Amino acid sequence: MKHIPSPPELVLLKALWARGALPVRSLHDICASELNWSFSSTRKTIERMVDKGFVSVSTTSKPASVSARISKTTTLAHMAREFFGRVLEVDGPLPASAFTGSTLLSDEELDELEGLLGGLS
């Protein structure tokens, strides 16, 4: 993965992963309390996320809708690898058990994440 999502980008991605494609305004409204910023900031962040390949914006229908282009499990695996490697200096397979109890991941996603964590270097 070229880039790791910033904290605000991750808030937007988590909303998209949970709900699927959303109109830009709806995405902003869902994330507004956590991000505490203006609609124009959300639009600018989405533009940057498009440039990074994190999301796509469909303008074939109105209003325009935003979709995640990166998978939740792959993103989390790369973020975990980055944290464990850079911060904790862990080299080797990572334990998926660190994610047990997460409300963000289903059992199937935990299994997928475990496979991804073992294969990243």
C-alpha positions as CSV (number, residue, x, y, z in Angstrom):
1,M,0.0,0.0,0.0
2,K,1.4,3.3,-1.1
3,H,0.0,5.4,1.7
4,I,-1.5,4.7,5.1
5,P,-4.7,6.7,5.7
6,S,-4.5,9.6,8.0
7,P,-6.8,9.6,11.1
8,P,-9.5,11.8,9.3
9,E,-9.2,9.6,6.2
10,L,-9.7,6.5,8.3
11,V,-12.9,8.0,9.8
12,L,-14.3,8.5,6.3
13,L,-13.2,5.0,5.2
14,K,-14.7,3.3,8.2
15,A,-18.1,4.9,7.4
16,L,-17.8,3.7,3.8
17,W,-16.8,0.2,4.8
18,A,-19.8,0.0,7.2
19,R,-22.4,1.5,4.9
20,G,-21.1,1.1,1.3
21,A,-21.2,3.9,-1.2
22,L,-22.6,7.2,0.1
23,P,-23.4,10.6,-1.3
24,V,-20.7,13.1,-0.2
25,R,-23.1,15.1,2.0
26,S,-24.3,11.9,3.8
27,L,-20.7,10.8,4.4
28,H,-19.9,14.2,5.8
29,D,-23.0,14.2,8.0
30,I,-22.2,10.7,9.4
31,C,-18.6,11.7,10.2
32,A,-19.2,15.3,11.2
33,S,-19.3,14.8,15.0
34,E,-16.1,12.9,15.0
35,L,-14.2,15.1,12.5
36,N,-15.7,18.4,13.7
37,W,-15.0,20.3,10.5
38,S,-16.8,21.9,7.6
39,F,-18.3,20.3,4.5
40,S,-15.6,21.9,2.4
41,S,-13.0,20.1,4.5
42,T,-14.7,16.8,3.9
43,R,-14.8,17.5,0.1
44,K,-11.1,18.4,0.1
45,T,-10.1,15.3,2.0
46,I,-12.2,13.2,-0.4
47,E,-10.3,14.8,-3.3
48,R,-7.0,13.8,-1.7
49,M,-8.2,10.3,-1.0
50,V,-9.2,10.0,-4.7
51,D,-5.6,11.0,-5.6
52,K,-4.2,8.4,-3.3
53,G,-6.5,5.7,-4.7
54,F,-8.4,5.2,-1.4
55,V,-11.8,6.1,-2.8
56,S,-13.6,6.8,-6.0
57,V,-16.3,9.3,-6.7
58,S,-19.1,8.5,-9.1
59,T,-20.8,11.4,-10.8
60,T,-23.0,9.4,-13.1
61,S,-25.9,10.1,-10.9
62,K,-26.7,13.1,-8.7
63,P,-25.7,13.5,-6.0
64,A,-22.2,12.2,-6.5
65,S,-21.4,9.2,-4.3
66,V,-18.1,8.1,-2.7
67,S,-17.0,4.4,-2.6
68,A,-14.0,2.9,-0.8
69,R,-11.5,1.5,-3.3
70,I,-9.3,-0.2,-0.7
71,S,-10.3,-3.1,1.5
72,K,-10.8,-2.8,5.2
73,T,-8.7,-5.8,6.1
74,T,-5.8,-5.0,3.7
75,T,-5.7,-1.4,5.0
76,L,-5.7,-2.6,8.7
77,A,-3.0,-5.1,7.9
78,H,-0.8,-2.5,6.4
79,M,-1.5,-0.1,9.3
80,A,-0.7,-2.8,11.8
81,R,2.5,-3.7,10.0
82,E,3.6,-0.1,9.9
83,F,2.9,0.4,13.6
84,F,4.4,-2.8,14.8
85,G,7.5,-2.5,12.5
86,R,8.2,1.2,12.9
87,V,7.1,1.9,16.4
88,L,7.7,-1.5,18.2
89,E,10.4,-2.8,15.9
90,V,8.6,-6.1,15.5
91,D,10.0,-8.1,12.5
92,G,8.0,-11.1,11.5
93,P,4.4,-12.3,11.4
94,L,2.0,-10.3,13.6
95,P,-0.7,-11.9,15.8
96,A,-4.2,-11.3,14.6
97,S,-5.3,-12.0,18.2
98,A,-4.5,-8.3,18.9
99,F,-7.6,-7.5,16.9
100,T,-9.9,-9.9,18.8
101,G,-12.8,-8.1,20.3
102,S,-12.8,-5.4,17.7
103,T,-16.3,-4.2,16.8
104,L,-14.9,-3.2,13.4
105,L,-14.1,-6.7,12.2
106,S,-16.3,-9.7,11.7
107,D,-15.0,-13.3,12.4
108,E,-14.5,-13.7,8.6
109,E,-12.5,-10.5,8.4
110,L,-10.4,-11.5,11.4
111,D,-9.5,-14.7,9.6
112,E,-8.7,-12.7,6.4
113,L,-6.6,-10.3,8.5
114,E,-4.7,-13.1,10.1
115,G,-3.7,-14.4,6.7
116,L,-2.7,-10.9,5.6
117,L,-0.6,-10.2,8.7
118,G,1.3,-13.4,8.2
119,G,2.1,-12.6,4.6
120,L,3.2,-9.0,4.9
121,S,6.8,-8.0,5.3
